[in-house]
Amino acid sequence: ISCENISSEKGYKISELLNIYMKEKAVALKWSDKNIRDIHYVINHLISWNNDCYADELTRENFIDFRDNVISCLPKSTQNKIYKNKNTLEILEIGKEGKKQKIGLSAINKHLGRVNQLFNWASITGYINKNYSADIKLKDTRRTKLSKKLRDIYEEEDLIKLFNDSPWFTTELKDTLRHNPEYIFIPLICLYNGGAKPTEVAQLHTSDIKKHKGIWVIHFNDEDDKNLKNVY
């Protein structure tokens, strides 16, 4: 889907937005070289696929098209010299002709998360009018298929260790809630959520608590550089 011939009055091109974003976020958050490369990798594909159009001209359809016809079709490995200096369309054609293995669902959703990360920031900071890249990740149905194989999350000895090692039992509850609420809420969330690791719980934001069909839920996700260990 082309966005050519857009007036410069439309704001920032995708490449300009990326440069501003990286200067602000990469320095402030001290991103690793790998994180910087990963973001450049996926956004450069977006730039190539949309001819570096103005960011405000990207519609919901543009992002869906990018997900379905670019990200989902990228070859699993692009390190081969046959991909060197090739644009996105050429890489896709090489992968298709060579019947190269495509990237998996987790990688697809990580790339889409990085796209949303950029455009959500741009929307919040006023560089674009609206973020149309939200909630375009592909649904992971593997959990449903594997749910019957799930074991009990905690044995009795696990629970004893989880709570007895917590300062909850060695300090006043009020003081702990005031100064170290994570000592209380991480064990409780671990106990009742159904399988998240303590490190995954520790990465939650208050914004990850939201209503879904009238029910309050905790949304575990890999957005904003959070990491999930596996499908469970």
JOUR-V455606 format. One line per field, one symbol per residue. burial: I if it has 9 or more other ideal C-beta (glycine too) atoms within 8 Angstrom, else O. A space follows every 50 residues. Layout:
# JOUR-V455606
burial = ???
This chain:
# JOUR-V455606
burial = OOIOOIOOOOOIIIOOIIOIIIOOIIOOOOOOOOIIOIIIIIIOIIIIII OOIIIIIIOOOIIIIIIOOIIIIIIIOOOOOOIOOOOIOOIIOIIIOOOI OIIOOOIIIIIIIIIIIIIIIIIOOOIIOOIIIOOIOIOIOOIOOIOOOO OOOOOOOOIOOIIOOIOIOOOOOOOIOOOOIOIIOIIOIIIOIOOIOOOI IOOIOOOIIOOOOOOOOOOIOOOOOIOOOOOO
